Amino acid sequence: MKPFNFFLVTDTHYFEPSLGASGKAFDEYMKREQYFMAESSDIIKAVFSDIAADKETEYVIIPGDLSKNGEIESHKSFLKELYKFKDAGKKVFVLTAGHDYNEKSRAFVDDERIEVEGTPFKLLPKLYKDFGYSQAIAVDEQSLSYIADMTDGVRLLAINCDGEGNPKGAVDERLSEWIKLQLENAKKSGCEVIAICHYPIIPPVPVFDLVGDAKLKNWRDTAALLADNGVKLVLTGHMHIQSVNKFTSENGNTLVDICTSCLTGSPAKYRKVSYDGEKIDVRSIDVPDFREETNGVPLKEFFDNQFRYSIINRVNGIFNGEGIAKKIGKKLLNGITVGGLGRLLLVKVDKSIRKKKFIDLAGDIGIAIFAGDQPFVAGTPVGDAFGKALDRLGFVLKKVEPKLAKNGVKPDLKEMLLNTIGNNKGYSDNNVIIYIQNKS
């Protein structure tokens, strides 16, 4: 196949600002939200303007969670931005997901959370008919999955596992058969297929394999189905994380999953990808300045501050409520230093991080995991301290591992956790070239 380029944008979570995004209820809601809601329109317009100006790249792919939470007015405004792409000569393919349909959507007005008009699931292919569905060779009406010609010799398979017509977060047997049929037809036509799916096919980081909603529930079966039927590349989102992962089936066929961050929240990136059937070249791009004022801080810090704020509030939420134990726990959590925690666990901590509050380090680790290329590997102060702490807690991990076993296979929790906070894959999650030469 001829090499071609495309932009990959995920989890735009567009919110129409005129619906209402201010007041006490909104401020309370944003305490736990990773991405920006009131600013989403400005962010998306700035990114889309840059993409439209790129004369080298004809295609734009957006695999789901287009709107904040299914507000019909958000869809209408987002569609206006997509039609601007068409006016600029871009060919756009989207997939809808769980945040795109909701018959009881919400906005925030006068310190209250109010109900606004939502969007039924079955309306989505009509709304986005010009961005995949009208170009489709085949549509699975139950799940709203489709396959469409993109360019000469290349088809796009859009797998919708986050709708009403399919078990949420899974590819069931019925949909698997439909996918297999489309891939067989593509092979007969001499077409290469790339796939998109809102949920990651491969867990973005090892520990996410233990989190039910962090990847497809039957991800190994689906990854093998795709790889063994000629798909080498799948583009995903949902987890708001920068990751690039490889899976090789028992038949020796490899699938690469490029999972990309939420556009409107930390790490606030999108991708430009070049693909020729064997070589995948991935470049990550930061969201540009989208407004004159970002609370007086650099743009990356502006996004990271909101993510850190949400992490700290979520962790503190564990200790919300009455009772002396919860009050003590909350005070300890917010006051203890990394060195203090090390002393409790009888673990030596490097002096460079001893005085850092543990809650702040937790924020650093969380931000780093989602940004990809996690730096906390062995040999770094945090990586070494984390490894020693896991060794100290080894007896607890060994008791937990059997309870997490799948198909009789126990996870190695220590390795999972270390490879989650430190990128030990040997290649980048953000900028990487991967070659694939499969048997089939």
C-alpha positions as CSV (number, residue, x, y, z in Angstrom):
1,M,0.0,0.0,0.0
2,K,1.0,3.6,-0.5
3,P,2.1,5.5,2.6
4,F,-0.5,7.9,3.9
5,N,-0.7,10.3,6.9
6,F,-3.5,11.0,9.3
7,F,-4.2,13.0,12.4
8,L,-5.4,11.1,15.4
9,V,-7.5,13.0,18.0
10,T,-9.4,11.3,20.8
11,D,-11.8,12.1,23.6
12,T,-12.5,15.7,22.6
13,H,-15.4,15.9,25.2
14,Y,-16.8,19.0,23.5
15,F,-19.1,21.0,25.7
16,E,-21.2,23.8,24.2
17,P,-20.3,26.7,26.6
18,S,-23.7,28.5,26.2
19,L,-25.4,25.6,28.1
20,G,-23.7,26.7,31.3
21,A,-20.4,25.9,33.0
22,S,-20.0,28.1,36.1
23,G,-21.2,28.4,39.7
24,K,-20.8,26.5,42.9
25,A,-22.1,23.2,41.6
26,F,-19.8,23.4,38.6
27,D,-16.8,24.2,40.9
28,E,-17.7,21.2,43.0
29,Y,-17.9,19.0,39.9
30,M,-14.5,20.1,38.6
31,K,-12.8,19.0,41.8
32,R,-12.7,15.5,40.5
33,E,-12.5,16.1,36.7
34,Q,-9.3,15.5,34.8
35,Y,-10.1,17.6,31.8
36,F,-11.5,21.0,31.2
37,M,-15.2,21.5,30.5
38,A,-15.7,25.3,30.2
39,E,-12.5,25.7,28.0
40,S,-13.2,22.6,25.8
41,S,-14.6,24.7,22.9
42,D,-11.6,27.0,22.8
43,I,-9.2,24.1,23.0
44,I,-10.8,22.2,20.2
45,K,-11.1,25.2,17.9
46,A,-7.4,25.9,18.4
47,V,-6.3,22.4,17.6
48,F,-8.6,22.0,14.7
49,S,-7.4,25.2,13.2
50,D,-3.8,23.9,13.3
51,I,-4.9,20.6,11.8
52,A,-6.8,22.3,9.0
53,A,-3.8,24.4,8.1
54,D,-1.6,21.2,7.5
55,K,-1.5,20.7,3.8
56,E,0.3,17.4,3.9
57,T,-2.3,15.4,5.7
58,E,-5.8,14.7,4.3
59,Y,-7.3,12.5,7.0
60,V,-8.5,13.0,10.5
61,I,-9.6,10.2,12.8
62,I,-11.5,10.6,16.1
63,P,-12.4,7.4,18.0
64,G,-15.1,8.4,20.4
65,D,-16.3,10.6,23.3
66,L,-16.9,13.5,20.9
67,S,-19.1,15.4,23.4
68,K,-18.9,16.0,27.1
69,N,-21.9,13.9,28.0
70,G,-24.3,13.6,25.1
71,E,-25.7,17.1,25.1
72,I,-27.4,17.6,21.7
73,E,-26.2,21.3,21.5
74,S,-22.7,20.1,22.1
75,H,-23.0,17.7,19.1
76,K,-24.4,20.5,16.9
77,S,-21.5,22.8,17.8
78,F,-18.9,20.1,17.4
79,L,-20.3,19.2,14.0
80,K,-19.8,22.8,12.9
81,E,-16.1,22.3,13.6
82,L,-16.0,19.0,11.7
83,Y,-17.7,20.7,8.6
84,K,-14.9,23.3,8.7
85,F,-12.5,20.4,8.3
86,K,-14.4,19.3,5.2
87,D,-14.3,22.8,3.8
88,A,-10.5,22.7,4.3
89,G,-10.3,19.5,2.2
90,K,-10.0,17.0,5.1
91,K,-11.6,13.6,5.2
92,V,-12.9,12.9,8.7
93,F,-13.9,9.6,10.2
94,V,-15.4,9.4,13.7
95,L,-16.6,6.8,16.1
96,T,-19.1,7.5,18.8
97,A,-18.9,6.2,22.4
98,G,-20.5,6.3,25.8
99,H,-20.2,10.0,26.4
100,D,-22.0,10.7,23.1
101,Y,-25.4,9.5,23.9
102,N,-27.4,10.4,27.0
103,E,-31.0,11.3,27.3
104,K,-30.5,13.2,30.6
105,S,-27.5,15.4,30.0
106,R,-26.4,18.1,32.5
107,A,-25.1,21.7,32.5
108,F,-24.4,24.2,35.3
109,V,-26.4,27.4,35.8
110,D,-26.8,29.7,38.8
111,D,-25.0,27.4,41.2
112,E,-27.1,24.4,40.2
113,R,-26.7,21.4,38.0
114,I,-29.6,21.4,35.5
115,E,-30.9,19.0,32.9
116,V,-30.5,19.8,29.2
117,E,-31.5,18.0,26.1
118,G,-29.5,14.9,25.4
119,T,-29.0,12.6,22.4
120,P,-30.5,9.2,21.8
121,F,-28.0,6.5,20.7
122,K,-29.8,5.8,17.4
123,L,-29.6,9.4,16.4
124,L,-25.8,9.3,16.3
125,P,-25.3,7.9,12.8
126,K,-27.6,10.5,11.4
127,L,-25.7,13.3,13.1
128,Y,-22.3,12.0,11.9
129,K,-23.4,10.6,8.6
130,D,-20.8,12.7,6.7
131,F,-18.0,11.5,8.9
132,G,-17.9,7.8,8.3
133,Y,-21.4,6.4,8.1
134,S,-22.4,7.6,4.6
135,Q,-19.0,6.4,3.3
136,A,-19.5,3.0,4.9
137,I,-19.4,-0.2,2.8
138,A,-21.1,-2.0,5.7
139,V,-22.7,-0.9,9.0
140,D,-23.5,-3.2,11.9
141,E,-26.9,-1.6,12.8
142,Q,-26.9,-3.0,16.3
143,S,-23.6,-1.7,17.6
144,L,-23.1,1.2,15.0
145,S,-19.8,-0.3,14.0
146,Y,-18.9,0.3,10.4
147,I,-16.2,-0.3,7.7
148,A,-15.4,2.3,5.1
149,D,-12.9,2.9,2.3
150,M,-10.3,5.6,3.3
151,T,-7.8,5.7,0.5
152,D,-6.8,3.4,-2.3
153,G,-6.3,0.0,-0.9
154,V,-7.0,1.0,2.7
155,R,-10.2,0.5,4.7
156,L,-11.1,1.8,8.2
157,L,-12.8,-0.6,10.6
158,A,-14.7,1.3,13.3
159,I,-15.5,-1.0,16.2
160,N,-18.2,0.4,18.5
161,C,-18.0,-1.4,21.9
162,D,-19.5,1.4,23.9
163,G,-23.0,1.7,22.7
164,E,-26.4,0.2,23.5
165,G,-26.3,-2.7,21.0
166,N,-23.3,-4.5,22.5
167,P,-22.1,-5.4,26.0
168,K,-20.3,-2.3,27.3
169,G,-16.5,-2.5,26.9
170,A,-16.5,-5.8,25.1
171,V,-16.7,-7.3,21.7
172,D,-19.2,-10.1,21.9
173,E,-19.4,-13.2,19.7
174,R,-22.0,-11.6,17.4
175,L,-19.9,-8.5,16.8
176,S,-16.7,-10.7,16.4
177,E,-18.4,-12.6,13.6
178,W,-19.3,-9.3,11.9
179,I,-15.8,-8.0,12.2
180,K,-14.3,-11.3,10.8
181,L,-16.6,-11.1,7.8
182,Q,-15.5,-7.5,7.0
183,L,-11.9,-8.4,7.3
184,E,-12.3,-11.4,5.0
185,N,-14.1,-9.2,2.5
186,A,-11.3,-6.7,2.7
187,K,-8.7,-9.3,2.1
188,K,-10.5,-10.6,-1.0
189,S,-10.5,-7.0,-2.3
190,G,-6.8,-6.7,-1.7
191,C,-7.3,-4.0,1.0
192,E,-5.3,-3.2,4.1
193,V,-7.4,-2.5,7.2
194,I,-6.7,-0.2,10.1
195,A,-9.1,-0.3,13.0
196,I,-10.4,2.2,15.6
197,C,-12.1,1.3,18.9
198,H,-12.9,3.7,21.7
199,Y,-11.7,1.3,24.4
200,P,-8.0,0.3,24.3
201,I,-7.6,-3.2,22.8
202,I,-4.3,-3.7,24.7
203,P,-4.1,-2.4,28.4
204,P,-2.2,1.0,28.1
205,V,-0.1,0.1,31.2
206,P,0.2,-3.3,32.8
207,V,-1.8,-2.6,35.9
208,F,-4.8,-1.6,33.8
209,D,-5.2,-5.3,32.9
210,L,-6.7,-5.5,36.4
211,V,-9.1,-2.6,35.9
212,G,-12.4,-3.7,34.2
213,D,-13.2,-0.5,32.4
214,A,-9.6,0.3,31.3
215,K,-9.5,-1.9,28.3
216,L,-11.8,-4.3,26.4
217,K,-12.9,-7.0,28.8
218,N,-12.0,-9.7,26.3
219,W,-9.0,-7.9,24.9
220,R,-6.8,-10.9,24.2
221,D,-9.4,-12.6,22.0
222,T,-10.2,-9.4,20.1
223,A,-6.5,-8.5,19.7
224,A,-5.9,-12.0,18.3
225,L,-9.0,-11.8,16.0
226,L,-7.7,-8.5,14.5
227,A,-4.0,-9.6,14.2
228,D,-4.7,-13.0,12.7
229,N,-7.1,-11.4,10.1
230,G,-4.6,-8.9,8.8
231,V,-5.0,-5.8,11.1
232,K,-1.7,-4.5,12.2
233,L,-2.8,-1.1,13.6
234,V,-5.6,-0.1,16.0
235,L,-6.3,3.5,17.2
236,T,-7.9,3.9,20.6
237,G,-8.8,6.3,23.4
238,H,-11.1,6.2,26.5
239,M,-8.4,6.1,29.1
240,H,-7.0,9.6,28.3
241,I,-3.5,8.2,28.2
242,Q,-0.5,8.3,25.9
243,S,0.6,4.7,25.2
244,V,1.8,2.6,22.3
245,N,1.7,-1.2,22.9
246,K,2.2,-4.4,20.9
247,F,0.4,-7.7,21.1
248,T,1.6,-10.9,19.3
249,S,-0.9,-13.7,18.8
250,E,-0.2,-17.4,19.1
251,N,0.1,-17.5,15.3
252,G,2.9,-14.9,15.4
253,N,0.9,-11.9,14.2
254,T,1.4,-8.5,15.8
255,L,-1.1,-5.7,16.5
256,V,0.0,-2.2,17.6
257,D,-2.5,-0.2,19.7
258,I,-1.9,3.6,19.7
259,C,-3.9,5.0,22.6
260,T,-4.1,8.7,22.8
261,S,-4.8,11.2,25.5
262,C,-7.9,13.3,26.1
263,L,-7.5,16.4,23.9
264,T,-9.0,18.7,26.6
265,G,-7.0,17.6,29.6
266,S,-3.5,16.6,30.7
267,P,-1.4,15.6,28.9
268,A,-3.4,17.3,26.2
269,K,-1.9,15.8,23.1
270,Y,-2.9,14.5,19.7
271,R,-1.0,12.5,17.1
272,K,0.2,12.6,13.5
273,V,0.7,9.1,12.1
274,S,2.3,7.9,8.9
275,Y,1.5,4.3,7.8
276,D,2.5,2.2,4.8
277,G,1.4,-1.3,5.9
278,E,4.7,-2.2,7.5
279,K,6.1,1.0,9.0
280,I,4.1,3.0,11.7
281,D,5.6,6.5,12.4
282,V,3.9,8.2,15.4
283,R,4.5,11.8,16.4
284,S,2.8,13.5,19.3
285,I,1.7,17.1,19.3
286,D,0.9,19.4,22.2
287,V,-2.3,21.3,22.3
288,P,-1.4,24.9,21.2
289,D,-2.1,28.1,23.2
290,F,-5.9,28.4,23.0
291,R,-6.5,31.6,25.0
292,E,-4.6,34.7,26.1
293,E,-5.0,33.9,29.8
294,T,-4.3,30.5,31.5
295,N,-4.3,31.7,35.1
296,G,-0.8,33.1,34.6
297,V,0.9,29.7,34.2
298,P,2.5,27.9,31.3
299,L,0.1,25.8,29.2
300,K,1.4,22.4,30.3
301,E,1.3,23.4,33.9
302,F,-2.2,24.7,33.4
303,F,-3.4,21.3,32.2
304,D,-1.3,19.4,34.8
305,N,-2.6,21.5,37.7
306,Q,-6.2,20.5,37.0
307,F,-5.2,16.8,36.7
308,R,-3.2,17.0,40.0
309,Y,-6.2,18.8,41.7
310,S,-8.5,16.0,40.6
311,I,-6.1,13.2,41.7
312,I,-5.7,14.8,45.2
313,N,-9.4,15.3,45.6
314,R,-10.2,11.7,44.5
315,V,-7.6,10.3,46.9
316,N,-8.9,12.5,49.8
317,G,-12.4,11.4,48.9
318,I,-11.6,8.0,50.4
319,F,-11.5,9.6,53.8
320,N,-14.6,11.8,53.5
321,G,-17.3,11.4,56.1
322,E,-17.7,11.3,59.8
323,G,-15.5,9.5,62.3
324,I,-12.2,10.0,64.0
325,A,-10.4,7.3,62.0
326,K,-11.3,9.1,58.7
327,K,-10.2,12.4,60.0
328,I,-6.9,11.0,61.2
329,G,-6.4,9.2,57.9
330,K,-7.0,12.3,55.9
331,K,-4.6,14.4,58.0
332,L,-1.9,11.7,57.8
333,L,-2.4,11.3,54.0
334,N,-2.0,15.0,53.4
335,G,0.8,15.6,55.9
336,I,3.1,12.6,55.6
337,T,6.3,13.0,53.6
338,V,7.9,10.4,51.4
339,G,10.7,10.1,53.9
340,G,8.2,9.6,56.7
341,L,6.4,6.9,54.8
342,G,9.7,5.3,54.1
343,R,10.5,5.2,57.8
344,L,7.1,3.5,58.5
345,L,7.9,0.8,55.9
346,L,11.6,0.6,57.0
347,V,12.6,1.6,53.5
348,K,15.5,3.9,52.8
349,V,14.5,6.9,50.6
350,D,16.9,9.1,48.6
351,K,17.4,12.4,50.2
352,S,16.2,14.2,47.0
353,I,12.6,13.2,47.7
354,R,12.5,12.7,51.5
355,K,10.9,16.0,52.2
356,K,8.3,15.8,49.4
357,K,4.8,15.2,50.6
358,F,3.5,11.8,49.6
359,I,0.2,13.2,48.2
360,D,2.3,15.5,45.9
361,L,4.3,12.5,44.7
362,A,1.1,10.6,44.0
363,G,0.1,13.5,41.8
364,D,3.4,13.4,40.0
365,I,3.2,9.7,39.4
366,G,-0.4,9.9,38.2
367,I,0.4,12.7,35.7
368,A,3.5,10.8,34.5
369,I,1.5,7.6,33.9
370,F,-1.0,9.3,31.6
371,A,1.7,11.4,29.8
372,G,3.5,8.2,28.7
373,D,7.2,7.5,28.8
374,Q,6.9,7.1,32.6
375,P,10.3,8.2,34.1
376,F,10.2,6.3,37.4
377,V,12.3,3.3,36.4
378,A,14.9,1.4,38.5
379,G,17.8,3.6,39.2
380,T,15.7,6.8,39.8
381,P,15.0,7.9,43.4
382,V,11.2,7.2,43.0
383,G,11.6,4.0,41.1
384,D,14.0,2.6,43.7
385,A,11.9,3.7,46.7
386,F,8.8,2.2,45.1
387,G,10.6,-1.1,44.4
388,K,11.8,-1.4,48.0
389,A,8.3,-0.6,49.3
390,L,6.8,-3.3,47.2
391,D,9.5,-5.7,48.5
392,R,8.5,-4.8,52.0
393,L,4.9,-5.4,51.2
394,G,5.6,-8.6,49.3
395,F,3.6,-10.8,51.7
396,V,0.5,-8.7,51.1
397,L,1.0,-8.8,47.3
398,K,1.3,-12.6,47.4
399,K,-2.0,-12.9,49.3
400,V,-3.8,-10.7,46.8
401,E,-2.4,-12.2,43.6
402,P,-4.4,-15.5,43.7
403,K,-7.6,-13.4,44.0
404,L,-6.7,-11.6,40.8
405,A,-5.9,-14.7,38.8
406,K,-7.5,-15.1,35.4
407,N,-7.7,-18.5,33.7
408,G,-5.5,-19.9,36.4
409,V,-2.7,-17.4,35.8
410,K,-1.7,-15.2,38.7
411,P,-0.4,-11.7,38.0
412,D,3.0,-10.6,39.2
413,L,1.8,-7.4,41.0
414,K,5.3,-6.1,41.7
415,E,6.3,-6.3,38.0
416,M,3.0,-4.9,37.0
417,L,3.3,-1.9,39.2
418,L,6.9,-1.2,38.4
419,N,6.2,-1.3,34.7
420,T,3.3,1.0,35.2
421,I,5.3,3.8,36.8
422,G,8.3,3.3,34.7
423,N,8.4,2.7,30.9
424,N,10.5,-0.4,30.4
425,K,9.2,-1.3,26.9
426,G,12.3,0.0,25.2
427,Y,10.5,2.5,23.0
428,S,8.5,5.7,23.5
429,D,4.8,6.1,24.0
430,N,4.9,9.5,22.3
431,N,7.3,9.4,19.3
432,V,8.2,6.1,17.8
433,I,8.7,4.2,14.6
434,I,7.5,0.5,14.6
435,Y,8.0,-2.0,11.8
436,I,5.5,-4.9,11.5
437,Q,5.8,-7.9,9.1
438,N,3.2,-10.4,10.0
439,K,2.7,-13.9,8.6
440,S,-0.9,-13.4,7.6
